[in-house]
Amino acid sequence: MSHPVTALSGLLLALSVSSAQAEFNASLDEARQIATEAYLYGYPVVETYKVLFTQAVDRGSPGFKAPFNQIASSARVFTPKDTGVTTPNPDTADSYLWMDLRSEPLVLTLPAIAPDRYYAVQLIDLYSQNFAYLGTRSTGNQGGRYMIAGPDWQGPVPDGIDKVIHSQSQIVHARYSTQLFNADDLENVRAIQQGYEVQPLSSFLEQSPPPVLPAVAWIRPEGNVSDSPALFRYLNFMMAFAPPLDSESELLQRFRKIGIDTDKPFEEISLDNAQRRALQAGIEDGEAAFAELRNIDIVTHQVSSADLYGSPDRLSGNYLYRYAGARLGLFGNSVEEASQMDYVTDASGQPLDAAKHNYTLHFAKGQLPPARAFWSLTLYDGASQQLVDNALDRYQINSRMLDQLKRDPDGGLTLHLQHNAPGNDLQSNWLPAPEGRFYGVLRLYMPGPQVASGQWKQPPLTPTSK
């Protein structure tokens, strides 16, 4: 169970805003260049803020999870009837926690769970970077207590704490993933989720809490904020919670030349038309840089998800890659924790369409997906992006099913992805597809190093006659 933190629940530091506007001290050409840098730098921050606002601030939102410093958990078996989530992941049950660390650190308690079950806690800063993990891969299944501290906290490590983890930002998002075996496993997963606890350090030490912080005047996100100069207003606001690294001081000095300064508000309405056009042009230049990356490097697999998600050290100031990760799928896992590979075209580059073809997916002997925890292949309808209704109620094939699958004579494994049932001798290897466009997602949990290095590549889908 989670412990509400009354001293911090909804009460955060009120930002003092100077009456003076930040100054615009750049030529129009220079402003355009700086706007491109600031857009790529700030987009992940603002997208993260949108999720924060929805899940932890706006209690009237359908996406609201829980107030700051409380855990919200969900455990369900996804079926085609679940239409509220696109591309649902049936592998794990999720828990969510937004942490405020400015007043004091928080202590996360993880229960001990069986060694054959995978779980992970992904710790994400406001820049959308995965600065640490807890769980099977990183800390084991024996459970423990872990203290998460903000960038300004200093102090001794208390007794009973297994590890202290520091965040670059003062607000942190934790995403818990608990492996779900099947429908009969739901109660086991819910019991594990009940063992996920959070409490402030003062409560853990049985001491008086620090003073209550004033409430923050949160800004409601606007519809077009991410692709207009309004983004810089939200970036300015959020940088008070996410101080930049020392290595970014020169970059921040450049940002100040177009009015992005945490000591003063950014108000796009105060800009003249030429200045606004220069900033908008810079944003469009950033979008064009992403389009080029996506259309060339990502499509040709010169750049993979392993390059787009990870820790600040791994991303190493590559703001275009960090932006691309946020644009393609916010809060993606670091490659050492989990990897996702999509199937949207066949071996010849044609869109997948089960009305026209049957498909096979062949893993050669010894070439199954290298996952130290488990792997799964799930199919989705191309139009609705939902699971595919079928007579078998089978929506995925995963590594827990290997004993039930028929192997090829040479020891390989061939899966059949098609709408109509294959012969009885192939039905165990049948993954039903809709009668039309579809796509698949191959997920690897705790992938082997050959995934990140590119030594192992996903085999293609081969079309066959119906």
Legacy VTK file of the C-alpha trace (Angstrom):
# vtk DataFile Version 3.0
C-alpha trace
ASCII
DATASET POLYDATA
POINTS 466 float
0.000 0.000 0.000
1.123 3.575 -0.543
1.372 6.177 2.190
-0.109 9.620 1.456
2.306 12.412 2.240
0.030 15.041 3.711
2.739 17.661 3.999
3.367 17.544 0.262
0.153 16.251 -1.245
-0.691 18.944 -3.732
1.341 21.549 -1.881
4.479 22.585 -3.696
6.686 25.604 -3.869
4.999 28.672 -5.369
7.188 30.158 -8.017
7.861 33.829 -7.508
7.522 35.563 -10.858
9.295 38.837 -11.440
7.227 41.622 -12.924
10.015 42.295 -15.408
9.896 40.466 -18.711
12.896 38.514 -19.956
14.693 40.435 -22.687
15.046 39.443 -26.350
18.672 40.203 -27.260
19.270 38.251 -30.472
19.169 39.115 -34.130
16.396 37.369 -36.027
18.788 34.903 -37.673
20.439 34.088 -34.355
17.042 33.824 -32.650
15.983 31.234 -35.223
19.088 29.135 -34.518
18.666 29.407 -30.754
14.960 28.539 -31.028
15.891 25.298 -32.787
18.252 24.372 -29.953
15.741 25.352 -27.276
12.922 23.475 -29.010
14.865 20.216 -29.258
16.104 20.681 -25.689
12.746 21.611 -24.200
10.210 19.459 -26.055
10.747 16.370 -23.827
10.418 18.553 -20.707
7.097 19.988 -21.847
5.731 16.611 -22.971
6.673 15.194 -19.571
4.893 18.112 -17.929
1.724 17.314 -19.859
1.714 13.800 -18.415
2.552 15.108 -14.940
-0.342 17.580 -15.083
-2.790 14.921 -16.282
-1.736 12.173 -13.893
-0.888 14.062 -10.685
-2.443 17.570 -10.816
-5.713 17.621 -12.763
-8.070 15.542 -10.605
-10.841 16.010 -13.159
-8.855 14.393 -15.963
-9.766 10.854 -17.092
-6.030 10.156 -16.982
-5.564 11.216 -13.349
-3.684 8.553 -11.348
-2.866 9.867 -7.862
-1.578 13.019 -6.131
2.157 13.537 -5.714
3.911 10.951 -3.559
1.150 8.343 -3.762
1.206 5.167 -5.860
-1.632 4.261 -8.215
-1.761 0.690 -9.532
-3.680 -1.019 -12.290
-3.809 -4.753 -12.991
-5.983 -6.126 -15.764
-5.896 -8.622 -18.600
-6.266 -6.710 -21.850
-8.742 -8.000 -24.444
-10.183 -6.469 -27.653
-12.940 -4.940 -25.474
-10.373 -2.589 -23.900
-10.529 0.295 -26.339
-9.291 3.097 -24.085
-5.599 2.316 -24.641
-3.857 2.121 -28.008
-1.339 -0.699 -28.523
-2.008 -2.117 -25.035
0.801 -4.153 -23.504
-0.552 -7.433 -22.074
2.829 -8.422 -20.593
2.848 -6.336 -17.434
0.606 -4.595 -14.925
1.443 -0.964 -14.268
1.828 1.292 -11.242
2.502 5.030 -11.312
4.172 7.456 -8.916
5.005 11.146 -9.293
7.535 12.209 -6.657
8.238 15.688 -5.301
11.739 15.694 -3.785
12.309 19.352 -2.982
11.260 19.189 0.643
12.948 15.860 1.422
13.822 12.503 -0.183
11.347 9.670 -0.505
11.861 6.042 0.463
10.514 3.385 -1.907
9.897 -0.083 -0.474
9.815 -3.051 -2.850
8.591 -6.468 -1.686
10.449 -9.704 -2.287
8.859 -11.633 -5.147
9.394 -15.039 -6.753
12.600 -15.331 -8.815
10.716 -16.376 -11.984
8.712 -13.136 -12.184
10.113 -9.993 -13.803
9.458 -6.532 -12.421
11.049 -3.124 -12.837
10.762 0.428 -11.524
11.803 2.942 -14.193
12.948 6.244 -12.666
12.511 9.152 -15.087
13.570 12.767 -14.605
11.758 15.794 -16.013
13.976 15.692 -19.097
12.428 12.242 -19.886
15.757 10.502 -19.139
15.926 7.119 -17.377
18.409 7.967 -14.643
18.028 4.672 -12.737
16.137 1.387 -12.461
15.084 -0.827 -9.584
13.902 -4.408 -9.915
14.882 -7.779 -11.330
17.768 -6.672 -13.538
19.236 -3.907 -11.419
18.567 -4.788 -7.773
17.179 -8.336 -7.853
13.901 -9.843 -6.650
14.736 -9.859 -2.938
13.068 -6.480 -2.340
14.509 -3.597 -0.354
14.281 0.071 0.571
15.635 2.700 -1.801
15.933 6.414 -1.116
15.318 8.779 -4.044
16.844 12.215 -3.442
16.709 15.461 -5.392
19.739 17.346 -6.713
20.079 19.562 -3.608
19.828 16.917 -0.898
22.876 16.147 1.214
23.082 13.973 4.277
24.113 10.607 5.682
22.555 7.386 4.435
20.104 6.207 7.113
20.216 2.695 8.500
17.867 0.359 6.678
18.339 2.003 3.270
19.775 -0.341 0.640
20.714 2.369 -1.869
20.477 6.125 -2.407
19.694 7.367 -5.918
20.007 11.045 -6.857
17.884 12.716 -9.499
18.855 15.670 -11.686
15.319 17.041 -11.303
13.285 17.763 -8.196
10.235 15.993 -9.604
10.598 12.370 -10.671
8.280 9.909 -12.369
8.409 6.234 -11.382
6.776 3.650 -13.655
6.407 0.179 -12.155
6.042 -2.855 -14.432
5.064 -6.210 -12.891
4.972 -9.290 -15.107
1.461 -10.702 -15.550
1.387 -14.372 -16.571
-2.321 -14.769 -17.433
-5.839 -14.066 -16.147
-5.408 -16.540 -13.285
-2.379 -14.545 -12.143
-4.211 -11.266 -11.518
-4.599 -11.643 -7.756
-0.920 -12.543 -7.370
0.067 -9.373 -9.216
-2.298 -7.229 -7.187
-0.777 -8.606 -3.982
2.686 -7.616 -5.246
1.434 -4.142 -6.125
0.058 -3.751 -2.609
3.609 -4.259 -1.390
4.906 -1.218 -3.310
5.209 1.538 -0.689
6.404 5.142 -0.628
7.019 7.401 2.356
8.962 10.589 3.045
12.335 10.229 4.722
11.073 11.954 7.877
8.315 9.344 8.210
10.798 6.528 7.618
13.030 7.985 10.382
10.004 8.702 12.609
10.939 12.391 12.734
8.928 15.592 12.343
8.314 16.518 8.704
9.831 19.662 7.180
7.646 22.770 6.750
4.810 22.524 4.246
5.643 24.209 0.942
3.251 26.722 -0.637
1.133 25.524 -3.534
2.406 25.788 -7.079
0.392 27.758 -9.619
0.426 24.979 -12.210
-0.136 26.081 -15.817
-2.788 24.109 -17.693
-1.234 22.780 -20.919
-2.622 24.255 -24.117
-3.444 22.227 -27.196
-0.728 23.590 -29.472
1.912 24.281 -26.851
4.457 21.750 -28.130
4.814 23.166 -31.647
4.719 26.913 -31.066
6.764 29.507 -29.135
4.375 28.900 -26.213
6.540 25.826 -25.533
9.266 28.140 -24.224
6.904 29.489 -21.552
6.352 25.983 -20.203
10.043 25.138 -20.486
10.864 28.292 -18.530
8.346 27.255 -15.862
9.597 23.662 -15.566
13.296 24.511 -15.423
12.671 25.767 -11.891
12.023 22.109 -10.996
14.762 20.707 -13.229
17.982 22.710 -12.904
20.225 22.240 -15.959
23.571 20.524 -15.663
26.717 22.574 -15.135
27.856 21.469 -18.592
24.783 23.180 -20.063
25.550 26.670 -18.705
26.720 28.000 -22.083
23.592 26.645 -23.750
21.398 28.314 -21.136
23.199 31.598 -21.699
22.183 31.356 -25.361
18.582 30.599 -24.398
18.447 33.825 -22.381
19.045 35.789 -25.578
15.537 34.836 -26.739
13.931 35.315 -23.333
14.177 31.838 -21.767
15.339 32.752 -18.268
14.099 31.028 -15.106
14.470 34.288 -13.166
11.924 36.039 -15.404
8.766 34.895 -17.193
8.714 34.094 -20.885
5.653 35.655 -22.498
5.362 35.074 -26.214
2.643 37.724 -26.379
5.274 40.389 -25.647
7.241 39.533 -28.806
6.755 41.460 -32.018
5.656 39.686 -35.196
9.180 39.333 -36.611
10.477 37.818 -33.371
7.598 35.353 -33.196
8.166 34.355 -36.811
11.883 33.791 -36.108
11.092 31.524 -33.146
8.444 29.629 -35.112
10.896 29.142 -37.987
13.445 27.764 -35.518
10.865 25.297 -34.213
10.096 24.195 -37.765
13.832 23.711 -38.381
13.913 21.404 -35.369
10.947 19.438 -36.699
12.693 19.144 -40.071
15.834 17.788 -38.396
13.700 15.135 -36.708
11.960 14.268 -39.982
15.328 13.743 -41.637
16.499 11.547 -38.769
13.302 9.498 -38.880
13.160 9.102 -42.658
16.806 8.174 -43.112
18.535 6.865 -40.014
15.611 5.379 -38.062
13.953 3.784 -41.095
17.254 2.290 -42.250
18.027 1.189 -38.663
21.206 3.251 -38.478
19.585 4.718 -35.361
17.515 2.480 -33.071
15.535 2.922 -29.867
18.734 2.017 -28.023
20.094 5.389 -29.132
17.003 7.404 -28.208
16.330 6.364 -24.608
18.566 6.123 -21.593
20.427 7.952 -18.876
21.889 11.461 -19.166
25.324 9.859 -19.558
24.143 7.615 -22.382
22.367 10.394 -24.265
25.378 12.637 -23.614
23.809 15.920 -24.646
22.349 14.595 -27.906
19.176 16.660 -27.702
17.956 15.610 -31.161
17.972 11.954 -30.106
16.298 12.771 -26.787
13.675 14.773 -28.692
13.153 11.898 -31.142
12.566 9.489 -28.276
9.952 11.783 -26.746
8.326 12.325 -30.129
8.171 8.633 -31.048
7.163 7.348 -27.621
7.604 9.203 -24.358
9.192 7.251 -21.478
10.695 4.481 -23.583
12.877 1.998 -21.741
16.652 1.948 -21.834
17.860 -0.873 -24.057
19.444 -2.837 -21.224
16.047 -3.039 -19.489
13.609 -3.665 -22.328
13.534 -3.412 -26.098
10.579 -3.030 -28.451
10.708 -3.923 -32.137
7.823 -3.206 -34.484
6.497 -5.166 -37.441
4.648 -2.843 -39.815
5.933 -4.145 -43.164
6.895 -7.521 -44.580
10.260 -8.691 -45.895
9.726 -6.801 -49.157
8.740 -3.551 -47.443
4.996 -3.858 -48.111
2.426 -3.003 -45.387
1.093 -6.027 -43.524
-2.362 -7.026 -44.757
-3.873 -10.379 -43.772
-6.639 -9.946 -46.356
-3.976 -10.354 -49.046
-1.385 -12.657 -47.500
-0.577 -15.128 -44.805
2.761 -14.530 -43.081
5.434 -16.593 -41.399
8.004 -15.477 -38.851
10.957 -17.845 -38.694
13.509 -17.984 -35.908
16.487 -20.133 -36.870
17.796 -22.686 -34.403
19.508 -20.876 -31.550
18.201 -17.494 -32.745
15.126 -16.949 -30.581
14.838 -13.404 -29.199
17.686 -13.072 -26.649
15.808 -12.022 -23.512
17.049 -12.952 -20.055
13.608 -12.344 -18.541
11.080 -13.100 -21.315
9.888 -12.024 -24.772
6.497 -11.650 -26.437
5.018 -10.982 -29.877
1.626 -9.226 -29.863
-0.581 -8.368 -32.870
-2.790 -5.281 -33.208
-5.452 -4.168 -35.676
-3.974 -1.601 -38.053
-6.980 0.728 -37.871
-8.072 0.603 -34.223
-4.615 -0.152 -32.760
-6.350 -2.643 -30.457
-5.943 -6.337 -29.828
-7.474 -8.625 -32.450
-10.643 -10.526 -31.585
-10.323 -14.204 -32.534
-11.767 -17.608 -31.742
-8.714 -18.701 -29.741
-8.649 -15.565 -27.531
-4.932 -15.570 -28.371
-3.402 -12.121 -28.735
0.264 -12.924 -28.372
2.849 -15.688 -28.347
5.559 -15.420 -25.718
8.523 -17.328 -24.354
6.451 -18.861 -21.547
4.557 -20.745 -24.293
7.629 -22.345 -25.891
6.877 -25.814 -24.497
3.482 -25.676 -26.245
4.855 -24.653 -29.657
5.807 -27.013 -32.455
9.466 -26.793 -33.506
10.757 -27.107 -37.051
12.599 -30.329 -37.967
15.932 -28.497 -37.678
15.080 -27.096 -34.232
14.018 -23.640 -35.403
10.635 -22.069 -34.729
8.123 -20.801 -37.299
5.113 -18.750 -36.259
2.090 -18.320 -38.542
0.482 -14.886 -38.609
-2.766 -15.017 -40.619
-6.507 -14.497 -40.388
-7.790 -18.007 -41.101
-6.643 -20.967 -39.072
-3.816 -23.036 -40.543
-3.939 -26.835 -40.470
-4.424 -28.545 -37.132
-0.745 -29.457 -36.981
0.159 -25.714 -37.117
-2.513 -24.285 -34.830
-0.226 -24.209 -31.794
1.999 -21.764 -33.703
-0.857 -19.629 -35.036
-1.114 -15.976 -34.017
-4.479 -14.753 -35.373
-4.482 -11.542 -37.423
-7.444 -9.382 -38.486
-8.744 -9.675 -42.039
-6.959 -6.541 -43.163
-4.106 -4.280 -42.092
-2.296 -5.099 -38.873
1.020 -4.650 -37.100
3.018 -6.524 -34.501
5.227 -5.600 -31.566
8.084 -7.812 -30.400
9.034 -6.982 -26.804
12.190 -8.231 -25.102
12.620 -7.847 -21.349
16.207 -7.750 -20.119
17.513 -8.240 -23.671
20.963 -9.699 -24.165
23.856 -7.425 -25.179
23.623 -8.675 -28.778
20.438 -6.606 -29.153
22.074 -3.271 -28.328
25.138 -4.128 -30.399
23.023 -5.067 -33.407
24.452 -8.600 -33.510
20.903 -9.988 -33.206
18.322 -8.570 -35.591
14.619 -9.294 -35.697
13.796 -11.669 -38.554
11.356 -10.336 -41.190
7.790 -11.405 -41.794
7.567 -13.418 -45.017
4.313 -13.230 -47.033
2.880 -16.487 -48.358
-0.153 -17.217 -50.527
-3.509 -17.482 -48.777
LINES 1 467
466 0 1 2 3 4 5 6 7 8 9 10 11 12 13 14 15 16 17 18 19 20 21 22 23 24 25 26 27 28 29 30 31 32 33 34 35 36 37 38 39 40 41 42 43 44 45 46 47 48 49 50 51 52 53 54 55 56 57 58 59 60 61 62 63 64 65 66 67 68 69 70 71 72 73 74 75 76 77 78 79 80 81 82 83 84 85 86 87 88 89 90 91 92 93 94 95 96 97 98 99 100 101 102 103 104 105 106 107 108 109 110 111 112 113 114 115 116 117 118 119 120 121 122 123 124 125 126 127 128 129 130 131 132 133 134 135 136 137 138 139 140 141 142 143 144 145 146 147 148 149 150 151 152 153 154 155 156 157 158 159 160 161 162 163 164 165 166 167 168 169 170 171 172 173 174 175 176 177 178 179 180 181 182 183 184 185 186 187 188 189 190 191 192 193 194 195 196 197 198 199 200 201 202 203 204 205 206 207 208 209 210 211 212 213 214 215 216 217 218 219 220 221 222 223 224 225 226 227 228 229 230 231 232 233 234 235 236 237 238 239 240 241 242 243 244 245 246 247 248 249 250 251 252 253 254 255 256 257 258 259 260 261 262 263 264 265 266 267 268 269 270 271 272 273 274 275 276 277 278 279 280 281 282 283 284 285 286 287 288 289 290 291 292 293 294 295 296 297 298 299 300 301 302 303 304 305 306 307 308 309 310 311 312 313 314 315 316 317 318 319 320 321 322 323 324 325 326 327 328 329 330 331 332 333 334 335 336 337 338 339 340 341 342 343 344 345 346 347 348 349 350 351 352 353 354 355 356 357 358 359 360 361 362 363 364 365 366 367 368 369 370 371 372 373 374 375 376 377 378 379 380 381 382 383 384 385 386 387 388 389 390 391 392 393 394 395 396 397 398 399 400 401 402 403 404 405 406 407 408 409 410 411 412 413 414 415 416 417 418 419 420 421 422 423 424 425 426 427 428 429 430 431 432 433 434 435 436 437 438 439 440 441 442 443 444 445 446 447 448 449 450 451 452 453 454 455 456 457 458 459 460 461 462 463 464 465
